[in-house]
Amino acid sequence: MLKGWRWLLLVVGLLALALALKAGLVAFAGYVLLGVYALSRTLAKQWTQNLAVERSTDRAADAGPLQVGDTLTVTLKVRNTGKLPIGWVLVEEMLPDVAVRRGRITVKGPRIQVLFLRPLQTRTVKLKFTFHARGYYPVGPTLAETGDVFGFYRRHRTLSQPIYVMVLPVIVALPSYDFASKRPIGEIRLANRLFEDPTRTAGVRPYQLGDPLQRVHWRATARTGVLHSRIYEPTSLAGATILIDFHKAGYPKRGEPTRSDLAVTTACALAYAVSLLNQQVGLASNGRDAAERVRTEALDAPADTTAEHSFETRGAARGRFELDDDSTRLRPVVVATRRGFDQFQQIRESLARLELTDGSTFARMLLEVAPRLPKDATIVAVLPAVSVETAVALGMMRRQGYAISAVLIGLADDGSDDRAVAVGRLVAEGIRDVRLVDSAALLELLGDRAAAGIPADYGFQTTLA
């Protein structure tokens, strides 16, 4: 399709040729082309400016995030605000191409339609979106394409701003996980016994000034005639800080997005299991927060970013709102390790928005967040691969007094030596609590595999003695 200035050059050249040759028919053809060009531009400009779209959804703005499998109904009201009929307009509700192509979002209803609008007419388009995987998805904007009846001149316009939908990851319970054991999420070496489990009595001792009343052992007191207090065993679980490696190097394209979703599901399951015990739990990752990316792109955009835009080509219109793949950001995603009724929800929302990045390696992220990690909480590293740098960084944390556990994601027993290399590097650094998760179906067996190993024909024993 010729651009506007090229049409003008063609018409001017044709008229010049007609004058030089004194050809009346050629001159007439030039005048006709000039008229068609002017009419095309006028119609395209009027039709584009007279379009308006109003978007509404079936969920309130404060309804909160969606769950996997939830639906969202979007209603578009396309209106012709002018006094001229619009011969044709192609309306498309834009979605991330990757999400649609991989089946993470399905749409019921025609997402692309060609409409005819009479003066001041309004047409309604209803779409039903179903979200099949966790993520942070933009729905919209609405892209309208129109032009003259001859197809010589077309314009594309975005008619509304996108809305962002957060879909939370699935929660997988770990019913077989024995949290009363000495190694529920890795062995915790407490430097002192500040934390005691009031459900586990280790013995009695003479009463000391300051002991609370509920600590008094009344049977021993009645038997001896002297006040005695209970002695509790130190708690074997002081919480966990989950570190998830979301560097692109560990997630080959042939396994995506299944492998990264499995890593998120595993981290979510572990956080949920710890939060059920009212223990402290936290999260840190070298991935990218999608919500922060959106805010950054909005700040970097021109001052008229909230205005509606017009474009000459569909590619330019799509590129205006495509996801930015710039992964140079180095600041990790962190949810501080603490107790709280909303702590798990914060972690779950952070995992929902987590995106792969190549901005920071796991070892670099670990060095950055190490000063903020409490030593009385186990570090649970969720890893798709174990590089030498990753193993050394975790080994250094172990030597500093942290209890370290590792969960390897997607290292299937397919004959390759990736699993052996990963486990060997961790064991060489003294990290002996290693677990394997190859699929979401095996995630529920994480507790049994950690406590008692797995069948010999499956592969490595997950807890190495």
N, C-alpha and C positions, 0 to 999 in steps of 0.2 A: 504494500500500500504506500502510495506516494505521500510525503509530508506536505504541509501547506505551502512552504516556500518553493518546493519543487513544482507544485501545481502552478504557482505564479510564474515561475521561470518557463514552464512548458507553454503557458498561454501567451506570455510576452514573446517567446521565440516564434510561436506560430503566427502571431500578428505581424511580427517583423518580416517573416518569410512571405506573408501575403502582400505586404506593402512592396517588398522588393520584386516579387513576381507579378504584382498587380493582378492577383487572383482573388476574385470576389468570393468564390466558394470557400477558399481557405480562410479568408477573413471572417466569413460567416461562422465557420466552424470554431474559430478562435473566440468569437463573441459568445457563441453557445457554451463553450467550455468555461469561459469567464463567468457567465450567468449561473451555470450549474455549480461552480465552485463557491460563488457568493451565497447562493441559496443553501448549499450544503453546510457551510459554516454557520449561517444564520439559524437554520433548523437545529443543528447539533448544539449550538450555544443555548438556544431557548429551551430545548428539551432537557438539557443537562441542568440548567439553573432552576427549572420548574419542578424538579424532583425533590421529594422529601420522604424520609422513612422514620417511622416511630416503632421502636422495639419494646416489647414487654415480655415478661416471663411468668411462669406459674409459681415462682418461689419469691418470698419476700427478701428484701436486701439483707436482712439480719437473720436469715434462716440458718446460716452456718454452712460448713462444708458438706459435700455429698459423700455417700458411701459408694463403693464399687457395685455397679449394677443399677444405681439410681438413674432416673431420667430427668430431663429438663425440657419443658415445652417452651419454645420461643415463637412469639407472634409478631410478624412484621406487617405494618400498615404502610403500603407504598402509595403516595398521593401525588397527583398532578396539581400543582398550585397555580398553574398558568391558565390562560384563556385559549390556548391552542392545544389541539389533541397531540398526544405523543404517539407517533406511529409505531414505535417499538422500543422496548427497554429490556435489557437482560439483567436480571437481579440475581446476585449470588451472595449467600451468607458464607463468609470465609471461615475456614477452619485450618488448623495446622495440617499440612499435607502428610507429614510423617505419622501423625496420630490416626488419620483416616486410613492411610495405606496399610498400617499394621493392625487395624481392627480395634484400636483402643477406644475409638468413638464410632458409633454407628448412627445413621440419621434415617428417620422415617419421614418421608415427605420429599418433595422436589426441592433440593437445595439450590438448583439453578433453574430459573424460569424466565420465559420471554413474555412480557405483558404489553397489552395495548391499553392506554389510559385516555379517556375522554377528558375534556376540560373539567377541573375540580373533582375528578373521580378518585376514589380510594379503593385499592385492591388489598385484600388480606392474604397473607401467606403464613401457614402454620408448619412448624418443624418440630420434631421430637427427637432429642439427642439422648442416647444411652451411653454411659461411660463404663467401660469394661476394665479399666486399669487405673491405678493411682496416678496422680499427676496434677499439674497446674495448667489448665487449658484456656486459651483465649477463644471466646465465641464471638465472631464478628471480626471486623466491621462488615457492613453491607456494601458490596461493590456493585455499582450500576454501570452498565455499558449501553450507550445509545449513539445515534448518529443520523445522518440523512438517509432518505429512502433509496438513494443510489449506492450507498455503501462506500462513497468516496472519502468521507470524513467521519471519524468516530472519536468519541471522548469517553473516558472512564472516570468515575467519581466515587469516592467513599462517602457514604451518607450517614454514618453513625460510628461512634467509638466502640471498641470491643468491650465485652464484659469478661471477667476472669472467673473461672470455676475451679475450685480446689476439690479434688477427690482423694479421700483418705485411704491409706493402704489397709489391706485386710488384716484383722487381728487373728493370729493363730495361737490358741492356748497350748500350754505345755503341761498337760495333766500328769504325765509320768515323771516330771522333774521333782526330785527329792530335795526340797529346800531345807529340810531339817538335817541334812548330812553335813559333813565337814567341808565338802567341796561342791556347793550348789552352783556357783558360777566361778569356779576357780578357787584355789586355796588362798585364804586371806591371812597374812601374817600380821597380827596386830602388834604394834610396838608396845602398847600398854592396854590394860583392860578397862577402857573407858565405857565400852558398850557391853551391857549384860542382857541376857535373855531371861525375863522374869518367869517364863514358863518352864525353865530347866534349872532345878535346884541341885546344887553341887554338894551342899552340906550346911552345917550351922556353926556359929561362932558366938562368943559372948557379946552382948549388946554393947554398942559404942555410942557415945553421945553424938546426937545428930542423925541416927538411923531413923528413917520414916516409920510410922506405925505399921504400914502394910508389910514391912520387912520383918517384923517380929514373928518368930516361930513360937506360937502359943503352946503347942504340945510339948516341945522341949522345955519351955519356960515352966509349964505346970509340973513336969516330971522332975526338974532339978531345983525348982524354987528360985532360979536366977534367970533374968531376962536373957534370951538368946535371939539372934537374928539369922536370917537365911543368907547363904552364900550362893550366888547364881553363877552359872557358867558364862564365860564370855560368848557373845553372839558369834556364830560362824558366818553370818552374812551381814555385811555393812553396806550393801548397795553395790551399784555397778555404774561405770562410765563406759558407754558403748561408742567405740570409734569405728567408723565405716569408711572404707577406702572407695572413693568414687572417681578415681582417676581413669581417664579414657584408655590408658595403656592396658589396664587389667580387664577390659571388657571388649573383646573383638566383636566386630560387626556381625559375624556369623551367628553369635549367640544373643544378640540384642533384639528386643529389650528384656528377654526372659531372665537373663542372668542378673541384670541390675535390679529388676523387680524382686527377684529372689533374695538379693542382699537386703533390700529395704524391708521385705516381709520378715526376714530373720531378725533384723535389728528391732523391728516393731514387736515381734513376739517376745524377745528377751526383755525389752523395756516394760512390756505389759506384765510379764511374770514377776519382775522385781517390784513394780508398783503395787501389785496385789498384796505384797507383804508390808506395805507402807515403809519401804526402805528408800534411801536416796538413790536417784537414778539421773543420769545425764547423757548427753549426746555430743559428739564432735565429728565433723566430716570435712574432707577437702573438696566436696562437691560444691555446686553453685545453687544458691537459693533463687528459684524462679521469680518470686515476688520482688526480691531485691534487684534482679536483672530488669524487671519491668520498670521499677522506679528509676533505675540508672538510665535506661533508655529514654524515659520521659524527661529526665533532667538534661540529657544530652541532645534532645530533639530541638528543632527551631522553636521560636517563641509562639508560632501559630499552630503548634501541634494539636491543640484542641479543636481547630477549625476543620471544616470539611475540605477535602482536596480534590483537584481535578488532574487527570493524567491523560497522556496521549495514547499510551499502550497499556494492555492488561498486565504485562510483566512489571512495568513501573508501579502500577497500583498494588500488585501483590508484594513487591519488594519493600514497599513502604511499611508494611505491617508484618513481614516475615520475622521469625525468631532470629535474634542475633546470636551467632555462634562464637562470638568473641569470648574466649575463656582465659583472659589474661589476669583475671582477678585472683588474688592470693589469700584473701582473708577467709579463714575457715568458718563453716556454719557451726555454731556452738549453742547448746542449751545447757546452762550451768547445772552441775550435779547437786541436787538438793531434794528434800522431801516436799510433798505438797499434793493436794488433791487434783490440781490441774497440771502437774508436771508431766504426766504421761500424754495428756492431750497436746501440750506444746511440742513434745518430741514427735508425736504422730503427725502433726501438721508440718513440722520441719521435714520429716521424711517424705511427706506427700509432695512437697515442692522441690525436693532435691533433684538436681540434674548433673549429668556427667560433665566433667571439665578436665582440661589438661593444664590448668594454671598452677597447681601445686601438687607435689608428690605426697604420699602418705607419711614418709619419714620427715619431710619438712613441716607438714602440718602437726605431727606429733611433737616435734621440738618447740613449736610455737605455743601449743596449748598445754604442755606439760606443767608449767608453773601454776596453772589453775585447776589441776586435777587433784582431788583429795586422796591421800594415801590409804585411807581406810575403806576405799571402794575399789572393787576389782575392775581392772581394765579389760574389757572384752573387745577384741579387735575382729571385725568382720571384714575378711579379705578375699578378693577374687584371685589374687596371686601373691606370692611372697618373693620379693626381690631381696638382694643382699642388703640394700640400704634399709628396707623395712624390717628385716630380721635383726639387724644391728641396732636400730632405733628401739625396737621392743626389748631387746636384750639389755640395753642401757637402762631402760625404765625398770626392768626387773632388778637390776643391780642397785638401783636407787631405793628399793624397798617396796615397789608396787607389785601386787599380785596380777599376773597376766594370764588371760585365756585367749585362745584364737579359734575362730570359726571360719573354715575355708569354704568358699561358695563356688559351686559348679565345677570342681576339679574331679570330673567323673573318671571312673576306672576304665578308661578306653584303650589301655595298652601304652599310653604315653607315660613319660616319667615326670610330668608336672606335679603330680601329687607327692611322689617320693621326694622330689627336690624341695617342695614347699615345706613338708613336714620335717625333712632333714635340716633345713636352715633354722627352723624354729627350735628344734631339739638341741641343735648345736649352741644356741644362745640360752639354753636352760629353760625354755618354755615347753613344758611337758603336757599341759592341758590343751590338746588340739582336737577339734571336732570337725566333722565333715557334713556338709549339707549339699546334696546334689539335686534335689528337687523339692518343691513345696510339699509333696506327699510325704517325704521323709522328715520334714521339719518337726512334726509332732513327736518323732522318735528321738529328738535331740537329747532329752534327759536320759533315756535308757542307754543310748550309745555313749554318752559321756560317763555314765556310772559303771557300766558293765561291758563296754565294748560292743562290737558288731560281729556277725558271723565271719568265719575265716574266708569264705568264698566271696565276701563282699569287698575286701580291701584292707586298709589299715585299721588297727584298733584305735579308736578315737582318743581315749585317755591313755597316755603312755606312762607306765609306771617306772 
